[in-house]
Amino acid sequence: MVAFGKKLKERQIQEWQEYYISYKLMKKKVRQYAQQIEVGILDRRHVLKDFSRMLDNQIEKIVLFLLEQQGLLASRIAKLNEQHEALEQEPDISQITQLREAYRATGQDLLKLLFFVEINAVGLRKILKKFDKRFRYRFTDYYVRTRANHPYSLLQQVLKHVGLGAVIGAISRNLHELQEHQGSYLSIYDEPALSFQDPVVDSLKAAVDRVTRSTNFLNFLAQHALIIQEELPTTTDERADDQRYHFMSLFLNLLNTFLYMVNTYIIVPTADDYSTMLGAPATVCGVVIGAMAVAQVFSSVYFSAWSNKSYFRPLVFSSIVLLVGNSMYALALDYKSITLLLVGRLFCGFGSARAVNRRYISDCVPLRIRMQASAGFVSASALGMACGPALAGLLQTKFKIYKFTFNQVTLPGWVMTVGWFIYLILLWITFREPSHETEEKSITQESNAGPAENDGLEKGLKKPLLSEGKQDDEHGDGECDGSEEAFEESRRPATSIISAYRLLTPSIKVQLLIYFMLKYAMEILLSESSVITSYYFGWSTSTVAIFLACLGLTVLPVNIIVGSYISNMFEDRQILLASEIMVFIGVLLSFKFVDAYTVPQYVCSGLIMFVSAEVLEGVNLSLLSRVMSSRLSRGTYNGGLLSTEAGTIARVIADGTITLAGYLGQSRLLNATLLPSLFICVASIIATCFTYNSLY
């Protein structure tokens, strides 16, 4: 998040100024603790006790004010209810209208109170995170565990806004009864799904959803998309998102994600057969599969840059390029050209618009459903990964139309050509280009905002040391406390891959290495599966397709288990290290040590490797989404692009390894390709052990 202390000053309600969390004071106190421990004035136990007391006092201040405001709102609603009962006896249209507006005004004040709770909850999370990072101590776990379930807990009021739900319910019920369908005997309690459209109630629901966002399965799954969000949005931001949001456009973005993943994996079961039909070795399938990833390394950058100005035009371009690429892939057999086959796959890679799909969700989907949309992005990818091989297994037929051959190796290309043609028509008819004027206007207003605004907060504090501000910014907090120029610099997005790389801390670099490792291992397993299984077990294309589809279908169930259960029982970094070890075990078990290589050994080791890599990917991206600098949430060179490039380069190298290892002969292919996976896995485990304490 960028400069939370400054945002707190800018967005707080002036008359409530003294009741907000004293974020800057506490941040300064954390620095003082570090200095006092360093010179030996204080010990760690004293620091923990003193900081706990300070947090308790801050939360008590917030909660007592919150209860006072709830009481005032409750009194207002009680008086309005008396007027409501009187109007039921003698209805008057003008008075009903006035009463409805009075309820709405109360709802607007309740919105202010919800935003007050949200700001303080974010501030509490930020200061706890800063304390943990500075002292390498899991103080957050201790503090929340000891306070959250205590019978006298005040923390519950901040984190779960206890009592506010009743006020929202009272406003919603009365506004519902004052609508045009008066005389109905149904209430919102009798028919919860009853359509009720009131802007105030919708805003209250959105605010509650935002405040109650927590670590559940949906949030865990959404973080896999690595769509980094601001923790403290404004109501202006929400209105802008609502204006730009269009359901069919979001659906088409997710459909693009699904089709692209189908396109990636639909050729895996038959790529070796296609290579041999064109007179090349079966292991050239590595180059055929990897050609798409090679092109994606470059397409991710220009699509990310293009999405700064448009979403519709890049998606149209993507569809046309993919349509042409799949046609070339399908025609390669009739023209007996391995070159045409590879160029077709390169074209498919140049049409990868995943950067646009991510960016659309980040920029154009309202915050209240952004988590669901991000989870949809991950689910569409997983479903496409499973459907691709399964579809290839169904295309086991052969016929000719004129001079064109349709069989198991060309049908994947023809099917995807038709699929992208239909998608292009839908895109042209139903996609709505969101306005970029709203975004540009908000950026202009933000840049013109004066730094002297709301300077009353923490009047007695001295300016923090510049060196400390630099240290915080190096950790990706973006909270430089130096000059205004330094502050503005901390807000700017990265302008190149190099500047984006410089924003990464050592622990984040390790996480990107882990991401590289798991993508490399998974690509080796998937891309060489048809060659390995046909050589050792004589599997047909349909059998390979079923095996790959079953692997793909494990993605969502595994994430449900990890997101709903395992992540609540263990720390993410513990799951991370355990998953890396399991990937290592899976790779090790895949080696051919003796003459006999059996189906159970291959299937079980492959399943262990794939499932462990999926768990590892989920936890790793979940960690990345929380600690990645928010400067990487905007612009062309964002966090999603960095992770995409790391994974894509891993796939390119893995597919190249398969083709190079093919020169050693198919009998040595398995062990030759598994060795690099083993070494990279060991390197990532060692790197994780060295940075274990710094992983959030």
Secondary structure, DSSP 4 states (H G I P E B T S, - for coil): ---HHHHHHHHS-GGGGGGS--HHHHHHHHHHHHHHHHHTSS-HHHHHHHHHHHHHHHHHHHHHHHHHHHHHHHHHHHHHHHHHHHHHHS--HHHHHHHHHHHHHHHHHHHHHHHHHHHHHHHHHHHHHHHHHHHT--HHHHHHHHHHTSTT-SHHHHHH-TTHHHHHHHHHHHHHHTSS-TT-S--TTT-TT-----HHHHHHHHHHHHHT--SSHHHHHHGGG-----SS--HHHHHHHHHH--HHHHHHHHHHHHHHHHHHHTTTTTHHHHHHHTTS-GGGHHHHHHHHHHHHHHHHHHHHHHTTT-SHHHHHHHHHHHHHHHHHHHHTTTTT-HHHHHHHHHHHHHT--HHHHHHHHHHHS-HHHHHHHHHHHHHHHHHHHHHHHHHHHH----EEETTEEESTTTHHHHHHHHHHHHHHHHHHHH--PPPSHHHHHHHHHHHHS-TTTTTTTTTTPPPPPHHHHHHHHHTT-----S-HHHHHHHHSPP-SHHHHHHT--HHHHHHHHHHHHHHHHHHHHHHTHHHHHHHHT---HHHHHHHHHHHHHTHHHHHHHIIIIIHHHS-HHHHHHHHHHHHHHHHHHHS--SS---HHHHHHHHHHHHHHHHHHHHHHHHHHHHHS-GGGGSSSS-HHHHHHHHHHHHHHHHHHHHHHHGGG-HHHHHHHHHHHHHHHHHHHHHHHHHTGGG--
